[in-house]
Amino acid sequence: MSTPSPEIADATAAFTGTVEPSEADHLDEGRLTEWMEANVEGFEGPLTQGKFKGGQSNPTYKLSTPSKSYVLRRKPFGPLLPSAHAVDREFKVQSGLYKTGFPVARQFGLCTDDAVVGSWFYVMDMVDGRTIWDGAMPGASSDERRAVYNAMVDTLAKLHNTDIEAAGLSDFGKPGNYFGRQVDRWTKQYRLSETETLPSMEKLIEYLPATLPEQTRTSVVHGDYRIDNMIFAKDRPEVLAVLDWELSTLGDPMSDFTYLCMMYVTENGGRSGVMDLDRKALGIPELEEVVERYCAATGRTEVPDMNWFFAYNFFRLAGILQGIKKRVIDGTASSAHAKAQSDRVAPLADKAWEFARKAGAAG
């Protein structure tokens, strides 16, 4: 998703606000209303639509009625890479987690009939709260910042402690070898959307599969767990809903935890990074405190050296943004912000290789 000016926003602006969909993005309100009437409990029209400005992945809409607002997520129109944009998986994981009491939006229905709006989509509740875009949390007190960061860690631990069977998600991913499968997946996705040769990516594609860490636990993993992918209560440091489940699966919980910890090796720039902030003055816990809190909540004694995981996470981000770059070139990217995102591929690959070298890679 794109990043607005640094501020704590109302949930109505959680995706940087809505705009009138372009002609190409406009949903057929008549057909959509018929589907909502048949599939969404309590739905009463008339229905109007607005498209959230952010999002290069699955286009997201606010559906408004006189009494209630909903969120619709759909696949992009046009050719898609294999396994990408699986809105059915987003719907499945959130439906399962909602049953266990994990904080996600209530899911109302999944549509796999392209005839309704032109692609698969699902509809969920619009959670009323606030979204925090900037990890520095301008205007907040030190106590509030610390409590929000602790809530983030605690919520992630709750996800990783969730009973997979109770959530009905035992078939949501393959057991074992998570990082091996992920490195293979993102290598293939990168190759399918490759537009130029990047030396760092070539070295990573050779290094990562040869140095995979041992997987000791399996849980639901979110895949993009960071501060701006959740909705907090307006008046307290409580996570009401975790958003953006596009990359979720069953896997190694270390992938999520080390991805969250990347905020400590990423500059802020109005986003989630905290590396260059005066964390002590702001009340933001240090990495060691986050590790200790997460370990206590998940029954671990320690976490492995994070350098390999940081290399993997930056590699994966480079692969994701390469897909966006290809869609920019093909003219199918869904956001004006996509071009700027696509320019980040090479720097991310270089940063990934820096961490690979810290983890022991030669060269």
C-alpha positions as CSV (number, residue, x, y, z in Angstrom):
1,M,0.0,0.0,0.0
2,S,1.1,3.6,-0.6
3,T,2.1,5.8,2.3
4,P,0.3,9.2,3.0
5,S,1.8,12.1,5.0
6,P,3.0,10.9,8.4
7,E,0.1,10.9,10.7
8,I,-2.3,8.8,12.7
9,A,-5.4,8.6,10.5
10,D,-9.0,7.7,11.0
11,A,-9.9,4.3,9.7
12,T,-12.0,6.0,7.0
13,A,-8.6,7.1,5.7
14,A,-6.9,3.9,6.5
15,F,-6.0,3.3,2.9
16,T,-5.2,7.0,2.4
17,G,-8.8,7.9,1.5
18,T,-11.0,7.0,-1.4
19,V,-11.4,8.4,-4.9
20,E,-14.0,7.9,-7.5
21,P,-12.9,4.8,-9.4
22,S,-11.7,5.3,-13.0
23,E,-13.8,4.0,-15.7
24,A,-11.5,1.0,-16.0
25,D,-11.8,0.3,-12.2
26,H,-15.5,1.0,-11.8
27,L,-17.6,-1.9,-10.4
28,D,-21.0,-2.7,-11.9
29,E,-23.2,-1.4,-9.0
30,G,-26.3,-3.2,-10.3
31,R,-24.7,-6.6,-10.4
32,L,-22.8,-6.0,-7.2
33,T,-26.0,-5.0,-5.4
34,E,-27.7,-8.2,-6.5
35,W,-24.8,-10.2,-5.2
36,M,-24.7,-8.3,-1.9
37,E,-28.5,-8.8,-1.4
38,A,-28.0,-12.6,-1.9
39,N,-24.9,-13.1,0.1
40,V,-24.4,-10.4,2.7
41,E,-26.5,-10.8,5.8
42,G,-28.3,-7.6,6.7
43,F,-27.3,-5.7,3.5
44,E,-29.7,-2.9,2.5
45,G,-28.9,-0.6,-0.5
46,P,-28.6,1.6,-2.2
47,L,-24.8,1.1,-2.7
48,T,-22.1,3.6,-3.7
49,Q,-18.4,2.9,-4.2
50,G,-15.1,4.6,-3.7
51,K,-11.7,3.1,-4.4
52,F,-9.0,3.4,-1.8
53,K,-6.0,5.3,-3.2
54,G,-3.4,2.9,-1.9
55,G,-2.6,-0.7,-3.0
56,Q,-0.6,-2.1,-5.8
57,S,-1.7,-5.6,-5.1
58,N,-5.4,-6.3,-4.8
59,P,-7.5,-3.2,-5.5
60,T,-9.6,-2.3,-2.5
61,Y,-13.0,-0.5,-2.4
62,K,-15.2,1.1,0.2
63,L,-18.8,0.2,-0.3
64,S,-21.2,2.6,1.4
65,T,-24.9,2.2,2.2
66,P,-27.1,4.4,4.3
67,S,-26.6,2.3,7.4
68,K,-23.2,0.6,7.0
69,S,-19.9,0.5,5.2
70,Y,-18.1,-2.5,3.8
71,V,-14.7,-3.2,2.3
72,L,-14.3,-5.1,-1.0
73,R,-11.0,-6.6,-2.2
74,R,-10.7,-7.9,-5.8
75,K,-8.1,-9.4,-8.0
76,P,-6.6,-7.0,-10.5
77,F,-7.9,-7.1,-14.0
78,G,-5.6,-8.4,-16.7
79,P,-3.0,-11.1,-16.9
80,L,-1.7,-12.2,-13.5
81,L,1.3,-14.3,-12.3
82,P,0.5,-17.8,-11.1
83,S,-0.6,-18.0,-7.5
84,A,-0.6,-14.2,-7.1
85,H,-3.6,-12.1,-5.9
86,A,-5.4,-15.1,-4.3
87,V,-8.3,-13.3,-2.7
88,D,-9.9,-16.7,-1.9
89,R,-7.0,-17.4,0.4
90,E,-7.3,-14.0,2.1
91,F,-11.0,-14.7,2.7
92,K,-10.3,-18.2,4.0
93,V,-7.6,-17.2,6.5
94,Q,-9.6,-14.3,7.9
95,S,-12.7,-16.3,8.2
96,G,-10.9,-19.0,10.1
97,L,-9.1,-16.6,12.4
98,Y,-12.2,-14.7,13.1
99,K,-13.8,-17.8,14.5
100,T,-10.9,-18.2,17.1
101,G,-11.2,-14.6,18.3
102,F,-8.1,-13.3,16.6
103,P,-8.5,-9.6,15.5
104,V,-9.5,-9.6,11.9
105,A,-12.5,-8.1,10.1
106,R,-15.7,-10.1,9.9
107,Q,-15.9,-11.8,6.4
108,F,-19.3,-11.7,4.6
109,G,-18.7,-13.5,1.4
110,L,-16.4,-14.6,-1.5
111,C,-17.4,-14.3,-5.1
112,T,-15.6,-16.5,-7.7
113,D,-17.9,-15.5,-10.6
114,D,-16.1,-13.1,-12.9
115,A,-19.4,-12.0,-14.3
116,V,-20.3,-9.9,-11.3
117,V,-17.5,-7.3,-11.3
118,G,-15.0,-8.8,-13.7
119,S,-12.8,-10.6,-11.2
120,W,-12.9,-12.6,-8.0
121,F,-13.6,-10.6,-4.9
122,Y,-14.7,-10.8,-1.3
123,V,-16.5,-8.5,1.1
124,M,-15.7,-7.8,4.7
125,D,-16.7,-5.5,7.5
126,M,-15.2,-2.0,7.7
127,V,-13.6,-1.8,11.1
128,D,-13.9,1.5,12.9
129,G,-10.6,2.6,14.4
130,R,-7.3,4.3,13.4
131,T,-4.4,3.3,11.2
132,I,-0.9,4.3,12.2
133,W,1.2,5.0,9.1
134,D,4.3,6.5,10.7
135,G,6.3,4.3,13.1
136,A,7.4,7.5,14.9
137,M,3.7,8.2,15.8
138,P,3.9,12.0,15.7
139,G,1.9,13.6,18.5
140,A,1.7,10.5,20.6
141,S,3.1,10.2,24.1
142,S,6.0,7.9,25.0
143,D,3.7,5.7,27.0
144,E,1.2,5.4,24.1
145,R,4.0,4.5,21.6
146,R,5.4,1.8,23.9
147,A,1.9,0.4,24.5
148,V,1.2,0.3,20.7
149,Y,4.5,-1.5,20.0
150,N,3.8,-4.0,22.7
151,A,0.3,-4.6,21.3
152,M,1.8,-5.3,17.9
153,V,4.2,-7.9,19.4
154,D,1.5,-9.5,21.5
155,T,-0.9,-9.7,18.6
156,L,1.7,-11.4,16.4
157,A,2.4,-13.8,19.2
158,K,-1.3,-14.5,19.4
159,L,-1.4,-15.3,15.7
160,H,1.6,-17.7,16.0
161,N,-0.1,-19.4,19.0
162,T,-3.4,-19.9,17.2
163,D,-4.6,-23.5,17.0
164,I,-4.5,-24.2,13.3
165,E,-7.0,-27.0,13.5
166,A,-9.5,-24.9,15.5
167,A,-9.2,-22.2,12.9
168,G,-10.0,-24.7,10.1
169,L,-6.7,-23.9,8.5
170,S,-4.8,-27.2,8.6
171,D,-4.9,-27.3,4.8
172,F,-3.8,-23.7,4.3
173,G,-0.2,-24.5,3.5
174,K,2.3,-27.3,3.2
175,P,4.1,-28.6,6.3
176,G,7.8,-28.0,6.7
177,N,10.6,-26.5,4.5
178,Y,8.8,-23.1,4.6
179,F,11.8,-21.0,3.7
180,G,12.9,-23.4,1.0
181,R,9.5,-23.2,-0.7
182,Q,9.3,-19.4,-0.2
183,V,12.8,-18.8,-1.7
184,D,11.8,-21.0,-4.7
185,R,8.5,-19.2,-5.1
186,W,9.9,-15.7,-5.0
187,T,12.7,-16.7,-7.3
188,K,10.2,-18.0,-9.8
189,Q,8.0,-15.0,-9.5
190,Y,11.0,-12.7,-9.9
191,R,12.1,-14.6,-13.0
192,L,8.6,-14.3,-14.5
193,S,8.6,-10.6,-14.1
194,E,12.4,-9.9,-14.6
195,T,13.1,-6.8,-16.7
196,E,16.9,-6.5,-16.2
197,T,19.8,-8.4,-14.7
198,L,20.6,-7.4,-11.1
199,P,23.9,-8.8,-9.7
200,S,22.7,-8.8,-6.1
201,M,19.5,-10.8,-7.0
202,E,21.6,-13.3,-8.9
203,K,23.9,-13.9,-5.9
204,L,20.9,-14.1,-3.5
205,I,19.2,-16.7,-5.8
206,E,22.3,-18.8,-5.4
207,Y,23.0,-18.2,-1.7
208,L,19.6,-18.4,0.0
209,P,18.5,-21.9,-1.0
210,A,22.0,-23.2,0.0
211,T,21.8,-21.8,3.5
212,L,18.2,-22.4,4.7
213,P,17.5,-22.3,8.4
214,E,16.0,-25.2,10.2
215,Q,12.2,-24.9,10.8
216,T,11.2,-25.8,14.3
217,R,7.6,-24.5,14.4
218,T,4.7,-24.2,12.1
219,S,1.9,-21.5,12.5
220,V,-0.3,-19.3,10.4
221,V,2.0,-16.6,9.1
222,H,0.8,-13.2,7.9
223,G,3.5,-12.4,5.4
224,D,3.4,-8.6,5.7
225,Y,3.1,-7.9,9.4
226,R,3.9,-4.2,10.1
227,I,2.3,-1.3,11.9
228,D,0.4,0.2,9.0
229,N,-1.3,-3.2,8.2
230,M,-3.5,-3.1,11.3
231,I,-6.3,-1.0,12.7
232,F,-6.1,0.1,16.3
233,A,-8.8,1.3,18.6
234,K,-9.2,5.0,18.6
235,D,-8.9,5.4,22.4
236,R,-6.5,2.6,23.5
237,P,-3.5,0.6,22.2
238,E,-5.5,-2.4,21.1
239,V,-5.3,-4.0,17.7
240,L,-8.9,-4.4,16.3
241,A,-8.0,-5.9,13.0
242,V,-4.9,-7.1,11.1
243,L,-5.2,-6.2,7.4
244,D,-3.7,-7.4,4.1
245,W,-3.5,-11.2,4.3
246,E,-2.5,-11.6,0.7
247,L,0.8,-13.4,1.5
248,S,-0.5,-15.5,4.4
249,T,0.1,-19.3,4.6
250,L,1.2,-21.9,7.0
251,G,4.9,-21.6,7.7
252,D,7.7,-20.7,10.0
253,P,6.7,-17.9,12.4
254,M,10.2,-16.6,12.3
255,S,9.4,-15.2,8.9
256,D,6.8,-12.9,10.4
257,F,8.7,-12.0,13.5
258,T,11.9,-11.1,11.6
259,Y,9.9,-9.2,9.1
260,L,8.4,-7.1,11.9
261,C,11.9,-6.6,13.2
262,M,13.0,-5.2,9.9
263,M,11.8,-1.8,11.2
264,Y,15.0,-1.7,13.2
265,V,17.1,-1.9,10.1
266,T,15.0,0.4,8.0
267,E,15.0,4.2,8.0
268,N,11.7,5.9,8.9
269,G,10.9,8.2,6.0
270,G,7.4,8.6,7.4
271,R,6.8,4.9,7.2
272,S,7.2,1.9,9.6
273,G,11.0,2.0,10.0
274,V,12.5,3.1,13.3
275,M,16.3,2.7,12.7
276,D,17.1,6.4,12.5
277,L,14.7,7.5,15.3
278,D,15.6,8.4,18.9
279,R,13.7,5.4,20.2
280,K,14.5,6.0,23.8
281,A,13.1,9.5,23.7
282,L,10.0,8.4,21.8
283,G,9.3,5.4,24.1
284,I,9.7,2.9,21.3
285,P,11.1,-0.4,22.7
286,E,14.5,-1.6,21.5
287,L,14.9,-4.7,19.4
288,E,16.2,-6.7,22.4
289,E,13.0,-5.8,24.3
290,V,10.8,-6.9,21.3
291,V,12.7,-10.2,21.1
292,E,12.3,-10.8,24.9
293,R,8.5,-10.0,24.8
294,Y,7.8,-12.2,21.8
295,C,9.8,-15.1,23.2
296,A,8.0,-14.9,26.5
297,A,4.6,-14.9,24.8
298,T,5.5,-17.9,22.5
299,G,7.5,-20.0,24.9
300,R,10.9,-19.5,23.2
301,T,14.2,-19.2,24.9
302,E,15.8,-17.2,22.0
303,V,15.5,-16.4,18.3
304,P,18.2,-17.3,15.7
305,D,20.6,-14.8,14.3
306,M,18.5,-12.5,12.2
307,N,20.9,-11.5,9.4
308,W,19.9,-14.5,7.2
309,F,16.2,-13.7,7.8
310,F,16.7,-10.0,7.0
311,A,18.5,-11.0,3.7
312,Y,15.5,-13.3,2.9
313,N,12.9,-10.6,3.7
314,F,14.6,-7.9,1.6
315,F,15.0,-10.4,-1.2
316,R,11.3,-11.2,-1.0
317,L,10.4,-7.5,-1.1
318,A,12.5,-7.0,-4.1
319,G,10.7,-9.9,-5.8
320,I,7.3,-8.4,-4.9
321,L,8.2,-5.0,-6.2
322,Q,9.7,-6.5,-9.4
323,G,6.2,-7.8,-10.1
324,I,4.9,-4.3,-9.6
325,K,7.6,-3.0,-11.9
326,K,6.6,-5.4,-14.6
327,R,2.9,-4.3,-14.3
328,V,4.0,-0.7,-14.6
329,I,5.8,-1.5,-17.8
330,D,2.8,-3.5,-19.0
331,G,0.4,-0.7,-18.0
332,T,-1.7,-2.8,-15.6
333,A,-0.5,-1.5,-12.2
334,S,-3.4,-0.3,-10.1
335,S,-1.8,2.7,-8.3
336,A,0.0,5.9,-9.3
337,H,2.4,5.1,-6.5
338,A,3.5,1.9,-8.3
339,K,6.1,3.6,-10.4
340,A,8.0,4.9,-7.3
341,Q,7.7,1.5,-5.7
342,S,9.1,-0.2,-8.8
343,D,12.3,1.9,-8.6
344,R,13.1,0.3,-5.2
345,V,13.9,-3.1,-6.6
346,A,17.6,-2.8,-7.1
347,P,18.3,-1.0,-3.7
348,L,16.3,-3.7,-1.9
349,A,18.3,-6.4,-3.6
350,D,21.6,-4.7,-2.6
351,K,20.4,-4.4,1.0
352,A,19.4,-8.1,1.0
353,W,22.9,-9.0,-0.1
354,E,24.5,-6.8,2.6
355,F,22.7,-8.9,5.2
356,A,23.6,-12.1,3.4
357,R,27.2,-11.1,3.8
358,K,26.7,-10.4,7.5
359,A,25.1,-13.9,7.8
360,G,28.3,-15.4,6.3
361,A,27.9,-15.2,2.5
362,A,31.2,-14.9,0.6
363,G,31.7,-12.2,-2.1
